[in-house]
Structure formats: C-alpha cells, structure tokens
Amino acid sequence: MDFRLTEREELLRKSTREFAESEIAPRIGAMEETGDYPVDLLQPMAKLGITGIIAPPDLEGVGLGYLARTIVLEELARVCAAVPMGIQVHHMAIAALNDFGTEEQKKKYIPLLAKGETMGCVAVTEPSGGSDVLGMQTSAVLKGDTWVLNGRKCFITNSHTSDFWVVIARTGEGPKGLSAFIVDKDAPGAKTGRVEHKVGLRGSNTGELVFDNCEIPRGNLLGQEGGGLGVALKTVSESGRTGMAAVALGILQACYEEAAKFASERVLYGKPIAALQAINFYVAEIYTDLDICRLLCYRASWMKDQNLRFDTESAMAKSYTCEAAVRSAKKAIEIHGGYGILQEYKVQRLWRDAMVTISAGGTGEIGKVVVGRAALAPFQKRG
Ligand SMILES: Cc1cc2nc3c(=O)[nH]c(=O)nc-3n(C[C@H](O)[C@H](O)[C@H](O)COP(=O)(O)OP(=O)(O)OC[C@H]3O[C@@H](n4cnc5c(N)ncnc54)[C@H](O)[C@@H]3O)c2cc1C
C-alpha cells in the first residue's frame, strides 16, 4: 500500500493553501459579521481548478477527481470552512448533472459551474424533515410541455448564490415517485426565501427555495422520471458525504495546529503547558483523530476515483470526521483556558463550524444507519 500523494496532488495542496492564506483569511471577519459568501472568489478559485476539479475536461473542468477534491477542500477549510462548504455543494451539483444529465444539459450547465460563473446547489431537504427523504411534499406535475412545481426547500447551501438549482420533487407515489429537475432561478414562480443565520460556517449561504406554481420546460427533468431518489442518494452519498467530511478534516487540521501552537507558547509554572501531561494528551488525541480522519477521507475519495462502491466508507468518513472535529475543537478550546472562548482566538470559530458539519450532508445518525447496516450484514439471517 502506498499512502504517498503524487507530486501533482502536493502542488495542488500547496497552491490551495497559499490561496486560502492570502485571499480568504483576510475576509473571515467580514464573513462572520455579514454571513455573506465571498462570490468574487469564485473566479480566482476557478483559475486554480477548484470549482471544476471533478468536472470533465471537455466541459471546462480539470477532471482531477475526488482525492484531489478532498485535498483542496481540506486546505480551504484549514483556513475558513465556510468557503469550501459552498464549494463542496457546488461540486455536488456538477456530479448530479454529470451523472444524470443529457448531453445537452451537461453542455449547458456544467461549464458555467466549472468556470465559477455561478454556484451549484442541490435541494432535497424540506421543512417536513431532511432525513425522511420520502416524506418530501414539493410536487411537480407535467402540464403539456411544462412541469409545474409547488413547495418549499429549506437549509439549501448556495440557495441565494446559484443561478439554477437541482431540485428533487414528488411526481408520484412512493420511492419511485420522486424526480429531479433543473430549475432556473428566473423561472416563473421560482423564488428564494429566507436566509438562515447559523452559529457556524457563517460565510456559507444557507436558505430556502420557494416554488409557487413554478413553471419549467419539460426538458429540465434531470435523469428519468421517477429516478429522483437515485439522484439524491447517489449525489449525497458520493459527493455530499465526502465533501462534508473533507471540510471537517480541514477544521480538524486547524484544531491541531492551534492546540499545538498554544500549548507550546503558553507558559505556566515556568514551562510551556505542553509539558503538562493532561495538555500533552489532548494534543496527542487531536493528532490521532486527525490521522484517522485523513485516512478515512482519502480512502473514500480514492475509492470513488477507482470506481469502487464506497457508500459505507463515505458515511463512515463523514460521520466520524465531523464528530472528531467537534471533540477536537472542544479540546483545543480547553487547552486555551479562558482565551479559548474569546472571539480573537480561532478555536471558538472552529468549534462553531464543526458543530454545523454534523447535520449538513445527512446527520451523523443517518451516517451510522448506513455504517451499521454494513457492519451487521454478515451476521444477519436472510429472510
Ligand atoms: C449548514 C447546512 C447546510 C445544508 N445544506 C443542504 C443542501 O445543500 N441541500 C439539502 O437538501 N439539504 C441541506 N441541509 C439539510 C440537511 O441535509 C438536513 O439538516 C439533514 O438531512 C437533517 O434533516 P433535518 O434537519 O430536517 O433533521 P431531521 O431529519 O428532522 O432529524 C432530527 C433528528 O432525528 C435524527 N434521525 C432522523 N432519522 C433518523 C433515523 N432513521 N435513525 C436515527 N436518527 C434519526 C437525526 O439524526 C436528527 O438527530 C443542510 C443543513 C445544514 C445544517
């Protein structure tokens, strides 16, 4: 087994890190204050290959795949997790269009996303409950050559920064009664609703989409009629969970750096507090979680690049890494003593950001439902 990254992947890490430190870090204060996503950074990120990293080269992407994507998301999140939060969902939209779109749909929409001319969004969740996908109520009815959508989506990342949305709606009964659509934000009856003010990932845009007799052309069906559950599950499981896990991984890396730095610099009893065994153990635990999570995240992305089935591995990477980011951020705060809860110190933001990763992209519990199913399968009786 060879765990080394290629020279190209290391270069990508370096260029993304430099970009994040020079272009994103100075914007964090404003993002925290306003909650606005820095959309003007999309074009520079497109130049670095970040927006189109999983898009095919013949559609203006760079086609570097999922391991490369995990590396760039991790590096962006090390500096500010709100930015890659928007980007990982943007990648989900590219994946949905690429996996299920017609040639015409791919040519129309993927280059715009790959070039960073707009952001992508995938709308599944509704007020009736995100985990209960089959409970969704947004309807789509075909009238002549027009689909008419009615309903409301909530908690949608990039809701207000996207020019078009991938939307799952009900076209019939049961699991085969869901279908996916591409909805232009200017379609008659399409509206954005409220913007959520979150405790963490503040600079990422999360909001509502509203469909009030929204009319879209028949040709905007994405995939087969009745295939919407498949679009949602594949997109969330493959690009959603790996993307969210990569963002949490970057938060974990930052927790480690902040914890180790503070423990080495803060002097008590005439010595750095790193000399205290309790503090030393905290750093060791964060460092170990970081390593476990990096292996989980890289393996899941690598499996996608090898065309292997990896739904269990992506769920494991997502639920474990997001929880590890929360517990590591808590330990990093504790190492900082009273300073940990001051706004000038980064660790409190890391904890707030980590908390938001838990339910985004499917909750930790739902991730464990997927993992538990795989873990128990060999021991379950048939029938
Ligand atoms: C920052 C952020 C960004 C998001 N972006 C998007 C997006 O771009 N697109 C999108 O469609 N959605 C998005 N979501 C929504 C997200 O997918 C949902 O929040 C998530 O699926 C949970 O849905 P819910 O919040 O309605 O909680 P519920 O589904 O109501 O769950 C409530 C609780 O019950 C638990 N639970 C539910 N079912 C089970 C079960 N079977 N077994 C055990 N426990 C269970 C949950 O784990 C949770 O603890 C985002 C959410 C956040 C916070």
The ligand as an ORCA input file, in Angstrom:
! r2SCAN-3c Opt
* xyz 0 1
  C     -25.346     24.072      7.045
  C     -26.293     23.134      6.401
  C     -26.281     23.010      5.021
  C     -27.179     22.162      4.386
  N     -27.195     22.100      3.011
  C     -28.147     21.344      2.387
  C     -28.242     21.345      0.953
  O     -27.442     21.973      0.257
  N     -29.229     20.629      0.385
  C     -30.136     19.923      1.121
  O     -31.011     19.309      0.533
  N     -30.079     19.908      2.478
  C     -29.109     20.601      3.124
  N     -29.044     20.619      4.501
  C     -30.030     19.889      5.259
  C     -29.512     18.636      5.923
  O     -29.293     17.638      4.942
  C     -30.543     18.257      6.960
  O     -30.434     19.190      8.011
  C     -30.358     16.866      7.460
  O     -30.654     15.943      6.439
  C     -31.261     16.594      8.660
  O     -32.560     16.985      8.391
  P     -33.354     17.836      9.500
  O     -32.531     18.993      9.846
  O     -34.732     18.072      8.972
  O     -33.401     16.875     10.761
  P     -34.378     15.635     10.960
  O     -34.359     14.789      9.743
  O     -35.687     16.159     11.438
  O     -33.659     14.850     12.132
  C     -33.811     15.197     13.518
  C     -33.003     14.219     14.359
  O     -33.516     12.885     14.196
  C     -32.450     12.015     13.825
  N     -32.930     10.959     12.932
  C     -33.714     11.113     11.844
  N     -33.924      9.925     11.250
  C     -33.219      9.006     11.963
  C     -33.037      7.593     11.854
  N     -33.594      6.895     10.876
  N     -32.274      6.983     12.787
  C     -31.699      7.686     13.787
  N     -31.841      9.021     13.945
  C     -32.588      9.678     13.044
  C     -31.465     12.916     13.103
  O     -30.179     12.336     13.017
  C     -31.529     14.147     13.961
  O     -30.730     13.962     15.091
  C     -28.112     21.412      5.156
  C     -28.095     21.524      6.543
  C     -27.209     22.363      7.169
  C     -27.224     22.466      8.663
*
